[in-house]
Amino acid sequence: MSGLLALLDDVTAIAKVAAASVDDVIGQAAKAGSKAAGAVIDDAAVTPKYVTGFSPARELPIVWRIAKGSMKNKLIFLLPIGLLLNAFAPWTITPLLMLGGAYLCFEGAEKIHHLFAPKHETADKPASAPVDAVHLEEQKVSGAIKTDFILSAEIMTIALAEIPDGSIWMEAATLAVVAIGITVMVYGSVALIVKADDLGLMMSAKGRLSIIRALGRGIVKAMPGFMKLLMIVGTAAMLWVGGSIVLHGMKELGVGWLYSKIHDLAHGLAHAIGQAEGFVTWAATAAQDGVFGLVLGLILIPISSKLILPIWNSFRKNPGEVGGH
């Protein structure tokens, strides 16, 4: 009997330690996740544009596919890579983040370039040319997951930097909680956004009160404009975050004159205005980061099309796709 009681005491003690560890993981994950809030907002703003143009029946399946890809990015690739690099080659993290930031700048600048570039690419296409919806969906999902990889890398790196030094298992558990929590939050929000118009239709058709039906009609009318606004915000977020990552990386590598200049200008503007200095400083810094990101992205467009893509396609031994994106 005494042996059984001793065993129960040991089990209780182990349970208390495990519970304390879980509390530590959750607390550290919440702190680390809050530091990555800016990147989370960017991720949520960027994603809805990938379901634009598809039938309502495909919207949630596409979001689900992207969410699964995002979870795979974070848990299978980024989590172990981040832990290994942090443990054995921490000097590689900044250059890799800068590459990711440059890719975001390229993506954002390319969308703006396509908006203003001559539309001769599509001028030769017949108006009735059939659209392969399955192929288009595969392209959109693949592009979304690639963009998510960069944003997820930033989120995981920021989170890892905020986790106190400890055992690798505690770091891994905390990063896993951050990865799962942020993915659910981002893609849950995206699912709500893309299905808001269907909710509005249901409210306008089945609402028992006139105010509910009116609200539903208002949601339906507002959603197209809201989606366009969200696409603009997503593109701006790519440029802002990408530019910020590259500038911060330059500072970490000892080339911080532009980073310091931007922050000095932002603080000087905020001081001159004299009101809401914290917000003005942030807004001015973000705007300058975005302009830098746009300039960098525009520089990378010809480099990508004339140099990187041909080299990449030559490695794939598929020269027929050179120039495609």
Secondary structure as the mmCIF struct_conf table of DSSP 4:
data_model
#
loop_
_struct_conf.conf_type_id
_struct_conf.id
_struct_conf.beg_label_comp_id
_struct_conf.beg_label_asym_id
_struct_conf.beg_label_seq_id
_struct_conf.end_label_comp_id
_struct_conf.end_label_asym_id
_struct_conf.end_label_seq_id
HELX_RH_AL_P HELX_RH_AL_P1 SER A 2 LYS A 35
TURN_TY1_P TURN_TY1_P1 ALA A 36 ALA A 36
HELX_RH_AL_P HELX_RH_AL_P2 ALA A 37 VAL A 46
HELX_RH_3T_P HELX_RH_3T_P1 THR A 47 VAL A 51
TURN_TY1_P TURN_TY1_P2 THR A 52 GLY A 53
BEND BEND1 PHE A 54 PHE A 54
HELX_RH_AL_P HELX_RH_AL_P3 PRO A 56 LYS A 72
HELX_RH_PI_P HELX_RH_PI_P1 ASN A 73 LEU A 78
HELX_RH_AL_P HELX_RH_AL_P4 LEU A 79 PHE A 88
HELX_RH_3T_P HELX_RH_3T_P2 PRO A 90 THR A 92
HELX_RH_AL_P HELX_RH_AL_P5 ILE A 93 PHE A 116
BEND BEND2 ALA A 117 ALA A 117
HELX_RH_AL_P HELX_RH_AL_P6 HIS A 120 ALA A 123
TURN_TY1_P TURN_TY1_P3 ASP A 124 ASP A 124
BEND BEND3 LYS A 125 LYS A 125
TURN_TY1_P TURN_TY1_P4 ALA A 127 SER A 128
HELX_RH_AL_P HELX_RH_AL_P7 ALA A 133 GLU A 162
BEND BEND4 ILE A 163 ILE A 163
HELX_LH_PP_P HELX_LH_PP_P1 PRO A 164 PRO A 164
BEND BEND5 ASP A 165 ASP A 165
HELX_RH_AL_P HELX_RH_AL_P8 ILE A 168 VAL A 194
TURN_TY1_P TURN_TY1_P5 LYS A 195 LYS A 195
HELX_RH_AL_P HELX_RH_AL_P9 ALA A 196 LYS A 206
BEND BEND6 ARG A 208 LEU A 209
HELX_RH_AL_P HELX_RH_AL_P10 SER A 210 GLU A 252
TURN_TY1_P TURN_TY1_P6 LEU A 253 GLY A 254
HELX_RH_AL_P HELX_RH_AL_P11 TRP A 257 ILE A 273
BEND BEND7 GLN A 275 ALA A 276
HELX_RH_AL_P HELX_RH_AL_P12 GLU A 277 ILE A 303
HELX_RH_PI_P HELX_RH_PI_P2 SER A 304 ILE A 308
HELX_RH_AL_P HELX_RH_AL_P13 LEU A 309 ARG A 316
TURN_TY1_P TURN_TY1_P7 LYS A 317 LYS A 317
HELX_RH_3T_P HELX_RH_3T_P3 PRO A 319 GLU A 321
TURN_TY1_P TURN_TY1_P8 VAL A 322 GLY A 323
#
